[in-house]
């Protein structure tokens, strides 16, 4: 069984355990937290190929900003209004969201047909390599249910601390 399959199986059973750890981390963030998370990020991404999973693309709807719309429209040779009409709705926060799930740009082999022009939220997902990780704990709590890598990072962190 691959590491990805193991994590997905554990995700189903012990996500609550990881969520409890994230809640504790909100109260008291360890010293060198960014460095620890970034190290685990590198380790997990070295061992897991996201193309085997693509759960994020199949289930999540990233917030898409105007700059993303412009970049995608240019890439697809559409006017921004055409792109929005075809693929997006506006949410209550003023962000565009995909009309459908899975992502309309996800190919059957889990590759992204607009990879070079994908939205910033997609480029940065699962956000475990960003600075100020303590500010992202609520986001990580949501993503640990979707992303085996985030689940693995915080499950591993649990055993280290």
C-alpha positions in Angstrom: 0.0 0.0 0.0 1.4 3.4 -1.0 1.9 6.2 1.5 -0.9 8.1 -0.2 -3.3 5.1 0.3 -2.2 4.7 3.9 -2.9 8.4 4.6 -6.2 8.3 2.9 -7.2 5.3 5.0 -6.1 7.0 8.2 -7.8 10.2 7.2 -11.1 8.4 7.4 -10.4 7.0 10.9 -8.4 9.7 12.7 -9.1 13.1 11.3 -10.7 14.1 14.6 -7.4 13.4 16.3 -5.6 15.8 13.9 -8.3 18.4 14.3 -7.9 18.3 18.1 -4.1 18.9 17.6 -4.8 21.9 15.3 -7.1 23.3 18.0 -4.3 23.0 20.6 -1.8 24.6 18.2 -4.1 27.7 17.9 -3.8 28.2 21.6 0.0 27.7 21.8 2.1 27.6 18.6 5.5 26.0 19.1 8.7 27.8 18.5 10.1 27.4 15.0 6.6 26.3 13.8 7.1 27.5 10.2 10.4 25.6 9.9 8.8 22.4 11.3 5.8 22.6 9.0 8.0 23.5 5.9 10.3 20.5 6.7 7.3 18.1 6.9 5.9 19.8 3.7 9.1 18.9 1.8 9.2 15.4 3.2 5.5 14.6 2.2 5.7 16.2 -1.2 8.9 14.2 -1.9 7.0 11.0 -1.2 3.5 11.7 -2.6 2.5 12.6 -6.1 -0.5 14.8 -6.0 -1.6 13.5 -9.4 -2.4 10.2 -7.8 -5.0 11.9 -5.6 -6.3 15.3 -7.0 -8.9 15.3 -4.2 -8.5 19.1 -4.0 -9.5 19.5 -7.7 -12.3 17.0 -7.3 -14.0 18.4 -4.2 -12.8 22.0 -3.4 -13.8 25.2 -5.0 -11.0 27.7 -4.7 -11.7 31.4 -4.5 -10.8 33.0 -7.9 -9.8 36.6 -8.1 -10.1 39.1 -11.0 -6.4 38.7 -11.8 -6.9 34.9 -12.0 -9.9 35.5 -14.4 -7.7 37.7 -16.6 -4.9 35.2 -16.7 -7.2 32.2 -17.4 -9.1 34.1 -20.1 -5.9 35.0 -21.9 -4.7 31.4 -21.7 -8.0 30.1 -23.0 -8.3 32.9 -25.6 -11.6 34.0 -24.2 -12.9 37.3 -23.1 -13.0 37.5 -19.3 -16.8 37.9 -19.4 -17.1 34.7 -21.5 -14.9 32.8 -19.1 -17.0 34.0 -16.1 -20.3 33.2 -17.8 -19.1 29.7 -18.7 -17.3 28.6 -15.6 -17.9 30.8 -12.5 -20.4 32.1 -10.1 -19.8 35.0 -7.7 -19.9 34.1 -3.9 -21.0 36.3 -1.0 -17.3 37.3 -0.4 -17.0 38.7 -3.9 -14.8 35.8 -5.1 -15.5 33.8 -8.1 -16.1 30.1 -7.6 -16.4 27.3 -10.1 -19.9 26.5 -11.1 -19.2 22.8 -10.9 -17.2 20.2 -9.1 -14.8 18.6 -10.0 -12.9 21.5 -11.5 -13.9 21.9 -15.2 -10.2 22.0 -16.1 -9.3 18.7 -14.4 -8.4 16.0 -17.0 -9.2 12.3 -16.5 -5.5 11.6 -15.7 -5.7 14.3 -12.9 -3.6 16.8 -14.8 -4.8 20.4 -15.0 -5.5 21.6 -18.5 -4.8 25.2 -17.5 -1.9 24.4 -15.2 0.3 27.4 -16.3 -2.6 29.8 -15.8 -4.3 28.2 -12.8 -5.7 30.4 -10.0 -3.4 31.6 -7.2 -5.4 29.5 -4.7 -4.6 26.4 -6.7 -0.9 27.4 -7.1 -0.5 27.7 -3.3 -2.6 24.7 -2.2 -2.3 23.2 0.4 -0.5 26.3 1.8 1.9 24.3 4.0 4.9 26.1 2.5 3.7 29.6 3.2 5.1 31.8 6.0 3.1 32.4 9.2 1.6 28.9 9.5 0.0 29.8 12.8 -2.4 32.1 10.8 -3.4 29.2 8.6 -4.5 26.7 11.2 -8.2 27.1 10.6 -7.6 26.6 6.9 -5.5 23.6 7.6 -8.3 22.2 9.8 -10.6 22.3 6.8 -8.0 21.0 4.4 -7.0 18.0 6.6 -10.3 16.4 5.6 -9.5 16.8 1.9 -5.7 16.7 1.5 -3.8 13.6 2.6 -0.6 15.6 2.7 -2.0 18.2 5.2 -3.5 15.3 7.2 0.0 13.6 7.2 1.9 16.8 8.1 -0.3 17.4 11.2 -0.5 13.7 12.1 3.3 13.6 12.0 3.5 16.8 14.0 1.4 15.2 16.6 4.0 12.5 17.2 6.8 15.0 17.3 5.4 17.4 19.9 
